[in-house]
Amino acid sequence: MLLEPRLVKLSTRTGVEVRRSIPNIRKRTIGAWCFVDHFGPTTQTDGMVVAAHPHTGLQTVTWLFEGAIEHRDSLGTSQQVAPGQLNIMTAGNGISHSELSQVGPAALHAVQLWIALPDAVRHMQPDFQHIADLPTFTHENLSGRVLIGQLLGFHSPARVHSELLGAELRMPAGTEISILPLRPDWEYGVLVVQGSARVNGADVAVSNLEYLAPGQTELALESTDPNEPLVMVLLGGRPFEERLVMWWNFIERSHAEIVRVRHEWNERESLGQKGSRFSDFVDNVGGWIPAPDLPNVELKSR
């Protein structure tokens, strides 16, 4: 099943639009992966400028193909991330952070992914991981890097809280099919970020995601553009059975919980540190992004 992205403006401080394929009206999660954005390539002068904003109930995964980003958060983290390096921020009970493109590289090209935390750990203390050394592999005419989980016996050291897979895959332009084993009890998605692909017989253009339902045992990949190398992100996991309420930057389980965390973010200065889960921090962006108004209907879990 092909999931075509919709365009979403990254922030009010930049003209960049991201292509969002998950959540989708046809599919809301792939395993615990609940949010898939692809942005760029774009010039660094109009790249990522996202002021302080909050999260709850999720992990963010930032993965660059080109460029450099500075991450700062309310834990006190100040971290540069470059291509081939993984940033994972665990929001848990609540965290705030900002992201800023760095001067130097000519382009910015990345994916931003979210993982829904299971109910048992969604109120955990926030955490941040930066992993600069991830396992790489070659398989037939395919090369890859394992971000999350394990593939072909190669294991990522990243800490997550569901059975998941995340990997960057590359094939030279116009190369023949390469086949990877799949777990039949898992579901998968293949996001094309450069070039074009044939995924288990389906043609997939750039920024599109091909969804593979449980029951399949093999993933057949082919680079179909004769002039441009193929770059993909493979996501997989055991189907996530919990119902979620996703609104703005929060993942909760009820409308009332969304109301509460929204209020705590927007009113954290008046509440003080003891009354709010979100702390201030110093960055090179300045300011903060207030949560928008809630809709005039009760938010339902899905």
MITI-703975 format. One line per 8 residues: number of its first residue (from 0); for each residue x, y, z of N, C-alpha, C. Coordinates in steps of 0.02 Angstrom, whole numbers. Example, Ala and Ser with C-alpha at 12.3 -4.5 7.8 and 13.67 -1.06 7.14 Angstrom:
<pts>
0> 660/-284/390/615/-225/390/660/-165/390; 642/-112/354/684/-53/357/645/2/394
</pts>
This chain:
<pts>
0> 42/-59/0/0/0/0/44/62/0; 34/106/-49/75/166/-54/45/222/-12; 87/252/30/66/309/71/100/371/42; 60/415/13/86/477/-15/89/531/39; 140/572/40/148/621/94/104/682/83; 93/719/137/62/785/132/113/837/153; 106/897/127/154/950/142/135/985/207; 185/996/250/175/1028/315/231/1079/324
8> 213/1141/343/264/1192/354/302/1177/418; 369/1180/413/412/1160/469/403/1206/529; 405/1271/519/394/1319/573/381/1387/543; 362/1434/585/349/1502/561/412/1540/544; 471/1513/563/534/1548/551/570/1525/488; 540/1481/450/572/1456/389/519/1441/338; 538/1446/274/491/1429/221/491/1356/201; 530/1315/237/537/1245/219/473/1207/234
16> 452/1165/187/397/1119/198/423/1048/202; 398/1010/249/416/940/255/362/897/223; 381/837/203/333/789/175/319/736/228; 257/734/252/238/691/308/197/632/282; 223/571/291/187/512/267/153/473/323; 175/482/384/144/451/443/139/505/497; 81/514/530/19/476/522/-17/493/456; -54/444/431/-87/448/367/-159/424/376
24> -204/450/337/-274/429/344/-282/354/333; -234/325/296/-238/253/281/-199/211/331; -151/242/367/-110/204/414/-81/253/464; -93/242/528/-71/290/579/-4/272/610; 13/208/613/76/187/642/105/128/602; 171/120/606/205/60/582/245/35/641; 221/-18/673/247/-35/738/234/24/784; 283/42/824/276/102/867/298/165/832
32> 321/161/769/336/221/730/271/257/715; 265/319/738/201/354/733/206/421/696; 264/437/669/274/502/638/335/497/593; 326/513/529/380/509/479/379/572/438; 431/614/446/440/676/406/503/669/365; 499/691/302/558/695/258/564/767/236; 623/797/246/632/867/224/700/876/190; 700/923/142/759/937/103/763/891/42
40> 820/895/5/875/940/18/855/1013/8; 879/1056/53/867/1127/48/929/1163/71; 935/1226/53/994/1263/74/993/1277/148; 1051/1280/179/1056/1292/251/1031/1361/270; 1030/1409/223/1005/1475/239/930/1474/249; 896/1421/226/825/1414/237/812/1343/262; 849/1326/315/846/1258/340/802/1252/402; 829/1220/453/790/1205/513/802/1260/565
48> 749/1296/582/751/1346/636/687/1335/677; 692/1293/728/633/1275/767/647/1294/840; 609/1344/865/619/1368/933/595/1316/984; 606/1331/1048/589/1285/1101/516/1263/1097; 505/1198/1101/438/1170/1100/439/1105/1140; 381/1081/1163/379/1025/1210/362/959/1174; 373/904/1211/350/838/1191/333/798/1254; 286/751/1246/273/701/1297/257/635/1263
56> 272/580/1298/248/514/1278/280/484/1216; 339/508/1196/369/485/1134/445/489/1136; 476/459/1085/547/469/1071/553/501/1002; 596/552/995/611/580/930/676/551/904; 678/536/840/737/509/807/755/556/749; 813/588/753/836/633/701/893/600/663; 885/597/596/935/564/553/948/608/492; 1012/627/484/1032/671/429/1065/633/372
64> 1050/654/311/1086/631/251/1137/683/229; 1121/747/239/1166/803/225/1154/856/278; 1205/897/291/1197/954/335/1220/942/406; 1203/989/449/1220/986/520/1167/1023/560; 1150/997/618/1098/1026/661/1124/1029/732; 1106/1083/768/1119/1088/840/1054/1074/877; 1058/1027/924/1001/1009/967/1016/1035/1038; 968/1070/1067/973/1089/1138/907/1072/1172
72> 911/1053/1236/849/1033/1271/852/1051/1345; 795/1039/1378/787/1058/1447/823/1012/1496; 855/960/1471/900/920/1512/969/953/1518; 981/1005/1478/1046/1037/1476/1089/1012/1418; 1061/971/1374/1098/943/1317/1112/998/1266; 1173/999/1240/1192/1039/1182/1232/993/1137; 1202/973/1080/1232/921/1039/1228/938/965; 1284/934/931/1286/939/859/1273/869/831
80> 1234/866/777/1223/802/743/1241/810/670; 1275/759/642/1298/759/573/1275/695/540; 1278/691/474/1258/629/440/1296/568/467; 1260/513/475/1289/453/503/1287/449/578; 1261/502/611/1255/504/684/1181/507/703; 1164/474/758/1094/468/778/1081/508/841; 1028/549/840/1002/581/900/935/549/918; 929/526/980/865/501/1006/849/538/1070
88> 794/574/1070/771/609/1130/708/575/1156; 711/553/1218/654/521/1250/617/573/1291; 556/590/1270/518/642/1305/492/616/1371; 465/554/1371/436/527/1432/383/574/1460; 390/591/1524/341/633/1558/341/705/1533; 396/727/1500/397/794/1473/467/821/1462; 477/852/1405/541/882/1388/527/939/1339; 573/986/1334/569/1038/1282/637/1043/1249
96> 637/1061/1184/700/1065/1147/693/1112/1088; 750/1129/1058/751/1169/997/801/1138/949; 794/1156/885/838/1130/833/857/1186/785; 921/1189/766/946/1244/725/997/1218/676; 986/1232/611/1035/1215/560/1101/1251/574; 1157/1218/557/1222/1247/568/1253/1272/503; 1287/1328/506/1320/1357/447/1378/1313/427; 1387/1304/361/1442/1264/336/1421/1220/278
104> 1386/1163/292/1364/1121/237/1317/1158/190; 1319/1141/126/1280/1177/76/1206/1160/79; 1189/1101/104/1119/1078/101/1100/1045/167; 1035/1042/178/1007/1005/235/957/955/208; 966/891/227/923/837/203/918/787/259; 857/772/282/849/731/343/781/700/347; 774/654/394/709/629/416/703/641/491; 642/657/511/624/662/582/571/610/596
112> 585/566/644/541/510/659/521/512/732; 459/490/746/437/483/815/420/410/829; 434/390/891/415/324/917/368/335/976; 309/304/973/262/309/1030/287/264/1086; 291/293/1146/311/253/1204/252/211/1229; 264/147/1244/210/106/1273/186/135/1339; 124/119/1357/94/148/1417/135/135/1479; 167/78/1483/204/60/1543/263/106/1556
120> 290/140/1505/349/182/1515/339/254/1491; 279/272/1472/271/338/1442/279/395/1491; 278/381/1556/290/433/1606/360/430/1635; 405/396/1600/474/390/1624/508/458/1622; 565/463/1656/604/524/1654/634/534/1585; 638/597/1562/666/610/1496/739/590/1491; 761/580/1429/829/555/1417/851/578/1348; 917/579/1337/944/597/1271/1002/550/1255
128> 1003/525/1193/1058/483/1169/1086/512/1105; 1152/515/1101/1187/532/1038/1234/475/1023; 1225/443/966/1264/384/947/1300/399/882; 1366/405/886/1405/424/827/1432/364/789; 1429/304/819/1457/244/789/1403/191/784; 1372/185/726/1319/136/714/1344/80/668; 1317/20/675/1340/-36/632/1320/-26/559; 1367/-42/515/1355/-38/443/1364/-108/413
136> 1333/-119/354/1337/-184/322/1331/-177/247; 1351/-229/211/1338/-235/140/1304/-302/129; 1258/-304/81/1219/-364/66/1201/-362/-8; 1233/-407/-47/1225/-404/-119/1245/-334/-144; 1200/-300/-179/1216/-232/-203/1188/-178/-158; 1174/-196/-96/1143/-150/-47/1194/-135/7; 1197/-72/29/1235/-53/88/1187/-22/138; 1202/-29/202/1155/-4/251/1187/14/317
144> 1148/48/358/1168/67/425/1108/56/470; 1118/21/526/1063/4/572/1057/59/625; 1001/95/624/988/148/672/958/121/736; 906/79/728/867/52/784/860/-23/773; 866/-61/827/853/-133/822/910/-170/788; 892/-224/750/942/-265/718/919/-287/649; 969/-294/604/956/-316/536/1016/-355/512; 1003/-415/485/1055/-459/460/1109/-473/512
152> 1089/-475/575/1135/-490/629/1174/-430/655; 1161/-370/628/1194/-309/651/1147/-272/698; 1171/-255/758/1129/-227/811/1149/-155/826; 1098/-111/830/1110/-42/852/1111/-40/928; 1153/4/957/1153/12/1030/1099/58/1056; 1058/87/1012/1007/135/1033/955/101/1078; 936/137/1131/886/112/1179/816/134/1158; 773/85/1144/703/99/1130/662/52/1174
160> 595/58/1172/553/24/1220/499/-20/1186; 508/-32/1121/466/-77/1083/511/-117/1037; 485/-173/1010/522/-210/959/517/-172/894; 575/-144/872/575/-99/814/637/-110/772; 632/-88/709/688/-84/664/687/-17/629; 745/15/624/755/74/583/823/69/549; 826/77/483/890/70/447/891/115/386; 950/141/371/962/176/308/989/126/258
168> 959/124/198/979/78/145/998/117/82; 1051/95/47/1074/128/-14/1088/76/-68; 1071/95/-130/1088/54/-188/1112/100/-244; 1162/78/-282/1185/118/-339/1128/127/-390; 1134/179/-431/1083/194/-481/1073/134/-529; 1011/116/-540/994/66/-590/1015/-5/-573; 1028/-20/-510/1050/-87/-493/992/-135/-484; 1007/-200/-487/957/-251/-486/931/-264/-416
176> 885/-310/-412/850/-324/-349/898/-351/-296; 888/-325/-235/921/-352/-175/865/-373/-127; 873/-431/-95/820/-459/-54/842/-463/19; 799/-440/64/811/-443/136/756/-485/169; 773/-521/222/722/-560/258/679/-515/302; 615/-531/307/569/-495/350/539/-543/401; 519/-514/458/483/-553/509/409/-553/491; 377/-610/482/307/-610/460/258/-583/512
184> 279/-578/575/235/-551/627/243/-475/635; 286/-445/594/297/-373/596/265/-340/535; 257/-274/539/239/-233/481/298/-187/466; 301/-164/403/359/-125/381/338/-68/336; 383/-20/330/374/35/282/442/52/252; 442/67/187/503/87/152/491/158/126; 528/206/153/524/276/132/582/290/85; 567/314/24/618/333/-24/636/406/-13
192> 700/420/-1/722/490/11/765/517/-46; 787/473/-91/824/494/-151/818/441/-204; 810/462/-267/803/414/-321/732/387/-326; 725/328/-353/660/294/-356/672/220/-349; 620/185/-326/629/114/-308/570/72/-332; 583/7/-336/530/-43/-341/534/-85/-278; 480/-84/-238/478/-116/-173/427/-172/-176; 451/-235/-174/406/-293/-181/358/-284/-240
200> 387/-259/-296/349/-253/-358/312/-187/-366; 310/-145/-315/274/-81/-319/324/-24/-331; 307/20/-379/350/78/-393/339/131/-340; 394/158/-313/391/207/-259/436/266/-277; 406/326/-281/443/387/-297/470/418/-233; 512/469/-242/543/502/-185/490/533/-139; 501/528/-74/458/553/-20/395/511/-11; 386/457/-49/330/412/-39/352/353/4
208> 304/322/38/318/266/83/275/207/63; 307/150/51/271/89/36/262/49/100; 198/35/118/182/-2/179/174/-76/163; 204/-119/205/200/-191/197/167/-220/260; 109/-250/252/71/-277/308/105/-341/334; 89/-361/396/116/-424/422/100/-482/376; 143/-532/378/134/-591/337/186/-600/283; 223/-547/268/274/-552/216/341/-573/246
216> 378/-613/209/441/-641/234/502/-614/198; 492/-578/142/549/-551/104/535/-480/82; 589/-441/78/585/-373/51/630/-371/-11; 599/-361/-69/637/-357/-132/642/-284/-152; 704/-260/-161/717/-189/-176/755/-184/-242; 736/-133/-281/770/-121/-345/776/-45/-355; 834/-22/-375/844/48/-392/824/59/-465; 772/100/-477/743/106/-544/763/169/-581
224> 797/215/-547/822/275/-581/892/260/-608; 903/264/-675/969/246/-702/1023/298/-688; 1003/357/-663/1051/411/-655/1064/432/-583; 1021/411/-537/1028/435/-468/1028/377/-420; 1076/374/-373/1076/321/-323/1012/321/-282; 994/263/-257/935/254/-216/953/256/-143; 917/298/-104/925/302/-32/856/293/0; 852/248/48/788/231/79/796/228/155
232> 740/234/190/737/220/261/687/162/271; 711/108/301/669/50/316/647/54/388; 582/52/399/553/53/466/512/-10/476; 515/-39/536/476/-99/549/464/-107/623; 416/-151/639/403/-165/709/341/-209/717; 335/-237/776/274/-274/793/216/-224/796; 159/-239/766/103/-191/767/88/-165/837; 80/-100/842/70/-66/906/-5/-67/922
240> -24/-102/974/-95/-114/988/-127/-59/1029; -88/-18/1063/-118/33/1106/-148/90/1066; -203/116/1091/-236/174/1059/-204/238/1085; -193/286/1040/-157/347/1056/-200/408/1043; -189/460/1082/-214/527/1065/-152/569/1048; -144/583/983/-88/623/959/-115/692/941; -88/743/973/-108/812/958/-47/857/966; -34/897/915/24/941/912/87/900/928
248> 124/916/981/186/881/996/179/831/1053; 117/815/1070/104/772/1128/74/706/1105; 93/652/1140/59/587/1132/35/566/1201; -31/561/1208/-62/543/1272/-113/488/1259; -157/477/1307/-208/424/1300/-279/451/1307; -286/516/1323/-353/544/1332/-352/619/1316; -411/646/1303/-418/718/1292/-397/757/1353; -416/732/1413/-399/767/1475/-324/772/1484
256> -287/721/1466/-214/724/1473/-184/775/1425; -211/780/1365/-188/831/1317/-201/901/1345; -260/912/1372/-277/977/1401/-227/995/1455; -210/947/1497/-165/961/1553/-94/979/1529; -66/939/1483/4/954/1463/7/1017/1421; -45/1032/1382/-47/1094/1345/-46/1154/1393; -87/1150/1446/-90/1203/1495/-22/1211/1530; 10/1157/1548/74/1161/1583/127/1192/1538
264> 126/1178/1473/175/1209/1429/162/1284/1422; 101/1302/1407/86/1373/1395/90/1415/1458; 79/1385/1516/78/1423/1578/136/1405/1624; 189/1376/1598/242/1351/1642/275/1407/1682; 279/1469/1654/311/1523/1691/271/1542/1753; 205/1543/1747/163/1560/1805/158/1501/1854; 163/1440/1828/159/1381/1871/223/1373/1912; 280/1394/1884/344/1385/1917/370/1314/1905
272> 433/1303/1924/464/1239/1910/430/1181/1946; 401/1193/2006/369/1138/2042/301/1120/2012; 271/1166/1974/205/1153/1947/205/1131/1874; 263/1129/1842/266/1111/1772/321/1060/1759; 311/1017/1711/361/968/1693/411/995/1641; 401/1056/1617/442/1084/1563/487/1140/1591; 552/1131/1582/600/1180/1606/625/1224/1549; 646/1284/1565/677/1328/1515/750/1309/1504
280> 777/1330/1447/847/1319/1432/870/1374/1384; 936/1381/1379/966/1432/1336/986/1401/1270; 969/1434/1214/990/1409/1148/1008/1468/1103; 1022/1453/1040/1040/1504/991/983/1522/945; 923/1501/962/863/1517/923/825/1574/956; 811/1567/1020/774/1617/1057/699/1607/1051; 665/1626/1104/592/1621/1104/568/1550/1114; 502/1541/1109/471/1476/1116/406/1474/1077
288> 383/1415/1062/323/1406/1021/265/1387/1066; 215/1431/1072/157/1413/1114/114/1359/1081; 83/1318/1121/36/1268/1094/-25/1303/1065; -50/1280/1008/-109/1312/978/-172/1297/1018; -226/1330/998/-291/1317/1030/-314/1246/1015; -346/1216/1063/-375/1150/1053/-438/1155/1009; -454/1103/972/-516/1104/932/-577/1103/978; -634/1123/951/-696/1126/991/-731/1059/993
296> -693/1005/990/-720/937/997/-673/898/1043; -699/845/1071/-656/803/1113/-611/761/1070; -546/761/1086/-498/720/1049/-508/647/1068; -511/604/1018/-523/533/1028/-460/493/1015; -453/438/1052/-396/394/1040/-408/353/977; -353/337/943/-357/297/881/-304/243/882
</pts>
